[in-house]
């Protein structure tokens, strides 16, 4: 992609959009993820996530931002870290000591913005989670040419 040409080698951008349906009102989200992929170790590092969120009128800006940040980081954790494996139809992990969610050291730069709106407030709890994994997957595709379709993403 042309906008990926200015990035360092093994880095790419991915875009995803979505809407979340809450109480009959729609929240719209556009997400861009900037990733770095180590082709030898297969490690994916998310460097930055941008989101534009249209959730109608933002009633409490600090609370809304906290919700958006939490959902974005949960989406990142689900995309790259969280997951259970199954052996013979049963969950392999029998204890939470092996369950590794996102750690503070893996939190990327976040740039989250709300679209100014005069519409009714809509849901904001989980919609910002939805496009994170697809945006990361599209960024990985821009670097490797390979589509990933399972979470957590493993190369």
C-alpha positions in Angstrom: 0.0 0.0 0.0 1.3 3.5 -0.9 1.0 4.9 2.6 3.0 2.0 4.0 6.0 2.9 1.8 7.3 5.6 4.2 7.5 3.2 7.1 10.6 1.3 8.1 11.0 -2.3 6.8 8.8 -4.8 8.6 6.4 -2.2 9.8 2.9 -1.6 8.4 -0.4 0.0 9.0 -3.8 -1.6 9.0 -7.3 -0.1 9.0 -10.6 -1.5 10.2 -14.0 0.1 10.8 -17.1 -1.1 12.6 -20.2 -0.2 14.4 -21.6 -1.3 17.7 -25.3 -1.5 18.3 -26.3 -0.3 21.8 -29.8 0.4 22.9 -31.0 1.0 19.3 -28.3 3.7 18.7 -25.2 3.0 16.7 -21.6 3.8 17.7 -19.2 4.0 14.7 -15.4 3.4 15.0 -12.5 3.7 12.6 -9.2 2.2 13.8 -5.7 2.2 12.4 -2.9 0.0 13.9 0.8 0.5 13.3 2.7 -2.8 13.8 6.2 -4.0 13.6 6.7 -7.7 12.7 9.9 -9.6 13.5 9.9 -12.1 10.6 12.4 -14.4 12.3 10.8 -14.7 15.8 7.3 -14.1 14.5 6.8 -11.4 17.2 4.2 -8.7 16.6 4.7 -5.4 18.3 1.9 -2.9 18.2 3.5 0.6 18.1 0.4 2.8 18.0 -3.4 2.6 17.7 -5.5 5.5 16.4 -9.3 5.4 16.8 -12.0 7.9 15.8 -15.2 7.2 17.7 -18.6 8.6 16.9 -20.8 7.8 19.9 -23.1 10.8 19.7 -22.8 13.6 22.3 -20.1 12.8 24.8 -21.6 13.5 28.2 -18.6 12.9 30.4 -15.4 13.3 28.4 -13.0 11.8 31.1 -15.3 8.8 31.6 -15.8 8.3 27.9 -12.0 8.4 27.3 -11.4 5.8 30.1 -14.0 3.5 28.5 -12.5 3.9 25.0 -8.9 3.3 26.3 -10.0 0.3 28.3 -11.9 -1.2 25.4 -9.0 -0.5 22.9 -6.5 -2.2 25.2 -8.8 -5.2 25.8 -9.1 -5.5 22.0 -5.3 -5.5 21.8 -5.0 -8.1 24.6 -7.5 -10.4 22.8 -5.8 -9.9 19.5 -2.3 -10.9 20.6 -2.3 -12.3 24.1 -5.4 -13.9 25.5 -6.8 -17.3 24.5 -7.3 -20.8 25.6 -6.1 -23.9 23.8 -8.0 -27.2 23.5 -6.7 -30.8 23.6 -9.2 -33.6 23.0 -12.1 -31.2 23.4 -11.0 -29.9 26.8 -9.3 -26.7 27.8 -5.6 -27.3 28.2 -4.9 -24.6 30.7 -6.1 -25.6 34.1 -4.9 -22.6 36.1 -4.8 -18.9 35.5 -1.0 -18.9 36.1 -0.5 -19.5 32.4 -3.1 -16.9 31.2 -1.1 -13.9 30.0 -3.2 -10.8 29.2 -1.6 -7.6 27.9 1.1 -6.2 30.2 1.8 -2.6 30.8 5.2 -2.9 28.9 3.2 -3.9 25.8 0.8 -1.0 25.8 1.3 1.1 22.6 0.9 4.8 22.1 -2.9 5.5 21.8 -4.5 8.4 19.9 -8.2 8.2 20.5 -10.6 10.9 19.4 -14.3 11.5 19.6 -16.2 12.9 16.7 -18.1 16.1 17.7 -21.8 15.4 17.4 -25.1 16.8 18.4 -26.8 13.4 18.2 -28.1 11.5 21.2 -25.3 9.7 23.3 -24.9 6.1 22.3 -23.1 3.1 23.8 -19.4 3.2 24.5 -18.6 0.2 26.7 -17.2 -2.2 24.1 -17.5 -0.9 20.6 -13.9 0.5 20.5 -12.7 -3.1 21.1 -14.3 -4.5 17.9 -11.9 -3.1 15.2 -8.6 -3.5 17.0 -7.9 -7.1 16.0 -8.9 -6.6 12.4 -6.7 -3.5 12.1 -3.8 -5.4 13.6 -4.4 -8.3 11.2 -4.6 -5.9 8.2 -1.3 -4.3 9.4 0.3 -7.8 9.6 -0.9 -8.5 6.1 0.7 -5.3 4.8 4.0 -6.5 6.2 3.9 -10.2 5.5 1.3 -10.7 2.8 -0.3 -13.3 5.0 -3.9 -13.2 6.3 -4.4 -14.1 10.0 -7.9 -15.3 10.9 -7.7 -16.6 14.5 -7.2 -15.0 17.9 -4.9 -14.7 19.5 -2.9 -13.9 16.4 0.1 -16.3 15.9 2.4 -16.0 12.9 
